[in-house]
Amino acid sequence: MDGSPQNSSTDVSIRERLTFDLDVDICVVGGGLAGLTMALEAARMGASVALLEGRNIGWNASGHNLGTVMPGYGVAVSGLIERVGFENARALWSLAQEGADYVRATVSGTPGAALNEGALEVSKVDAGDELISRLQTLGEDFGTEVEGWQIDRVREALKTDRYFHAIHFPKAFQIDGRQYVHRLAALAEDAGVRIFEDTPVVSIDPAGIRKRVATPSAKLRCSHIVFAGNAHLGAPGRRLTATLLPTWRYAALTEPLGERLAGAITFRGSVADTHDIDHFRIVDGDRLLWSSPETTWQGDPQRYAKRIQSRIAAIFPNLGPVRIADAWSGMFGQTVHGMPQVGELQPGLWVLSGFGRQGLNTTAMGGQLVARAIQQGDDRWRLFSPFELVWAGGSAGRIAGQVVGVWSRGHSAAAGALSRFRERARGREQAQERAREARMAAAKAQARAAGQRTAMSRHEDNGGSAGGA
Ligand SMILES: Cc1cc2nc3c(=O)[nH]c(=O)nc-3n(C[C@H](O)[C@H](O)[C@H](O)COP(=O)(O)OP(=O)(O)OC[C@H]3O[C@@H](n4cnc5c(N)ncnc54)[C@H](O)[C@@H]3O)c2cc1C
């Protein structure tokens, strides 16, 4: 099953903690997707690497995501071009594509791994013009395979009046997120990475050529430290953590829905709306894997499962009552500009975080970039330099983040309602127009019939002779 990540090996430590002092080339702090990819690639390039994980591999977002691998970043491509210019935006985009290719190649080697193809980005508003311009930029300028779907096609695949147009990404795909994180860990160990679980890094001393890393029961010396701890990093990188807005996203898996699911959804890939409110896909044949609400504090997933239930009911009322089998949450750090933090903070101290909602292809990209930077002097990470570390606003920022999130989501829900209202109004207008045309046609037919009767009676009055007037 590729549905619920609960009750899985993501929740227990299976590796020992670091209890003895160690000397390595690279110390990676954090055993999520970002840290594991970086460690694996650096080891493949010949570095000696230790990865220290405070809890266990994949316990957070990396083992609890929906597994959708999309091209690009979680920011609008137009915003990216505005910020860094067309050529750099295109270079960044192609790096993100390399990230997606990396995930595909890594998962393809997993025995029994099945890749589901395709993703739909659906619009909750009737904005066809915007869609055409995005299609042009993505397809023609950025070389991404995309297809525009008109309303009829979208509603054939998703039987709801909530969605209008869509962009279809035929090369996007879905994976089992849990399997992927553990696959990376296994490959990293095969390549020589030493992974220690239950080993939080409590402080670092990054001065000098050989840097020091302290854990509760041992010390480590290394030439490079890579912070890949997401917004959990804590004491060793307080200033870095302050540049991330921690965001908890909740997800749920439904009970099997049987035949009725096929009556509501025929699309087999992932579906996400343009405002990132809802993201779902079918798993195990007839269950829905759905993620939707977000908070800037840690809430109870069971409570948010009810919210997911009501979102499903609002979008697919035809499904009828849907029972939730499991619910969970994961936290990701969001940057103020929405782009990941990838690069060197000071000689030998690297950062890999801020991957937000779209972390599968981007952690793969970031991990490879930093490994190549350290081992091969590849400086393409500098493409991320315009996205400097911006303070996320501390606890006030969290409140602001929640308010802005709720507002923009509310705003987009309102825009969706407006589009549906307009569509219904347009439907009513068209029906009225058709009725008006029918009345006109009937009136004309009546007038024609009356005219013919008058002509006939005149004809009869004139004695029935042709041209008798
Ligand atoms: C519900 C949900 C659904 C999602 N769906 C998708 C999706 O479909 N597609 C997609 O692309 N993205 C998705 N994402 C986002 C994606 O999962 C994340 O962006 C990605 O997993 C982040 O990886 P990471 O390695 O940066 O962070 P994490 O997974 O948080 O890993 C960081 C690790 O560092 C460790 N750590 C932190 N500080 C220390 C320390 N001081 N010492 C030692 N260890 C430390 C932590 O314990 C943690 O294990 C989703 C996220 C959520 C929550």
The ligand as an SDF file (V2000), in Angstrom:
LIG
                    3D

 53 58  0  0  0  0  0  0  0  0999 V2000
    1.5080   16.4970    4.5590 C   0  0  0  0  0  0  0  0  0  0  0  0
    2.6220   16.8680    3.6180 C   0  0  0  0  0  0  0  0  0  0  0  0
    2.5050   16.5540    2.2750 C   0  0  0  0  0  0  0  0  0  0  0  0
    3.5370   16.8780    1.3880 C   0  0  0  0  0  0  0  0  0  0  0  0
    3.4040   16.4890    0.0900 N   0  0  0  0  0  0  0  0  0  0  0  0
    4.4190   16.7420   -0.7720 C   0  0  0  0  0  0  0  0  0  0  0  0
    4.3280   16.2850   -2.1170 C   0  0  0  0  0  0  0  0  0  0  0  0
    3.3810   15.5930   -2.5070 O   0  0  0  0  0  0  0  0  0  0  0  0
    5.3340   16.6170   -2.9690 N   0  0  0  0  0  0  0  0  0  0  0  0
    6.4240   17.3410   -2.5790 C   0  0  0  0  0  0  0  0  0  0  0  0
    7.2900   17.6350   -3.4140 O   0  0  0  0  0  0  0  0  0  0  0  0
    6.5590   17.7570   -1.2880 N   0  0  0  0  0  0  0  0  0  0  0  0
    5.5880   17.4690   -0.3790 C   0  0  0  0  0  0  0  0  0  0  0  0
    5.7200   17.8700    0.9310 N   0  0  0  0  0  0  0  0  0  0  0  0
    6.9380   18.6120    1.3370 C   0  0  0  0  0  0  0  0  0  0  0  0
    8.1720   17.7150    1.5750 C   0  0  0  0  0  0  0  0  0  0  0  0
    7.7920   16.5590    2.2900 O   0  0  0  0  0  0  0  0  0  0  0  0
    9.2380   18.4970    2.3560 C   0  0  0  0  0  0  0  0  0  0  0  0
    9.5650   19.6780    1.6790 O   0  0  0  0  0  0  0  0  0  0  0  0
   10.5370   17.6920    2.5240 C   0  0  0  0  0  0  0  0  0  0  0  0
   10.2910   16.4140    3.0520 O   0  0  0  0  0  0  0  0  0  0  0  0
   11.5120   18.4570    3.4260 C   0  0  0  0  0  0  0  0  0  0  0  0
   12.6410   17.6390    3.6440 O   0  0  0  0  0  0  0  0  0  0  0  0
   13.7830   18.0810    4.6660 P   0  0  0  0  0  0  0  0  0  0  0  0
   14.8510   17.0460    4.5890 O   0  0  0  0  0  0  0  0  0  0  0  0
   14.1700   19.4870    4.3990 O   0  0  0  0  0  0  0  0  0  0  0  0
   13.0700   18.1230    6.0940 O   0  0  0  0  0  0  0  0  0  0  0  0
   12.6360   17.0130    7.1860 P   0  0  0  0  0  0  0  0  0  0  0  0
   11.8870   15.8970    6.5880 O   0  0  0  0  0  0  0  0  0  0  0  0
   11.9680   17.7740    8.2740 O   0  0  0  0  0  0  0  0  0  0  0  0
   14.0020   16.4450    7.7220 O   0  0  0  0  0  0  0  0  0  0  0  0
   14.8370   17.1990    8.5850 C   0  0  0  0  0  0  0  0  0  0  0  0
   15.4340   16.2560    9.6090 C   0  0  0  0  0  0  0  0  0  0  0  0
   16.4530   16.9550   10.3310 O   0  0  0  0  0  0  0  0  0  0  0  0
   16.4570   16.4940   11.6570 C   0  0  0  0  0  0  0  0  0  0  0  0
   17.0940   17.5130   12.5130 N   0  0  0  0  0  0  0  0  0  0  0  0
   16.7030   18.7990   12.6770 C   0  0  0  0  0  0  0  0  0  0  0  0
   17.5190   19.4410   13.5320 N   0  0  0  0  0  0  0  0  0  0  0  0
   18.4450   18.5270   13.9190 C   0  0  0  0  0  0  0  0  0  0  0  0
   19.5460   18.5920   14.8130 C   0  0  0  0  0  0  0  0  0  0  0  0
   19.8550   19.7110   15.4880 N   0  0  0  0  0  0  0  0  0  0  0  0
   20.2890   17.4750   14.9810 N   0  0  0  0  0  0  0  0  0  0  0  0
   20.0090   16.3300   14.3010 C   0  0  0  0  0  0  0  0  0  0  0  0
   18.9500   16.2190   13.4540 N   0  0  0  0  0  0  0  0  0  0  0  0
   18.1790   17.3050   13.2670 C   0  0  0  0  0  0  0  0  0  0  0  0
   14.9680   16.3240   11.9760 C   0  0  0  0  0  0  0  0  0  0  0  0
   14.7900   15.4340   13.0740 O   0  0  0  0  0  0  0  0  0  0  0  0
   14.4320   15.7890   10.6500 C   0  0  0  0  0  0  0  0  0  0  0  0
   14.3670   14.3730   10.6100 O   0  0  0  0  0  0  0  0  0  0  0  0
    4.7070   17.5600    1.8490 C   0  0  0  0  0  0  0  0  0  0  0  0
    4.8180   17.8820    3.2000 C   0  0  0  0  0  0  0  0  0  0  0  0
    3.8080   17.5310    4.0750 C   0  0  0  0  0  0  0  0  0  0  0  0
    3.9670   17.8560    5.5320 C   0  0  0  0  0  0  0  0  0  0  0  0
  1  2  1  0
  2  3  1  0
  2 52  2  0
  3  4  2  0
  4  5  1  0
  4 50  1  0
  5  6  2  0
  6  7  1  0
  6 13  1  0
  7  8  2  0
  7  9  1  0
  9 10  1  0
 10 11  2  0
 10 12  1  0
 12 13  2  0
 13 14  1  0
 14 15  1  0
 14 50  1  0
 15 16  1  0
 16 17  1  0
 16 18  1  0
 18 19  1  0
 18 20  1  0
 20 21  1  0
 20 22  1  0
 22 23  1  0
 23 24  1  0
 24 25  2  0
 24 26  1  0
 24 27  1  0
 27 28  1  0
 28 29  2  0
 28 30  1  0
 28 31  1  0
 31 32  1  0
 32 33  1  0
 33 34  1  0
 33 48  1  0
 34 35  1  0
 35 36  1  0
 35 46  1  0
 36 37  1  0
 36 45  1  0
 37 38  2  0
 38 39  1  0
 39 40  1  0
 39 45  2  0
 40 41  1  0
 40 42  2  0
 42 43  1  0
 43 44  2  0
 44 45  1  0
 46 47  1  0
 46 48  1  0
 48 49  1  0
 50 51  2  0
 51 52  1  0
 52 53  1  0
M  END
$$$$
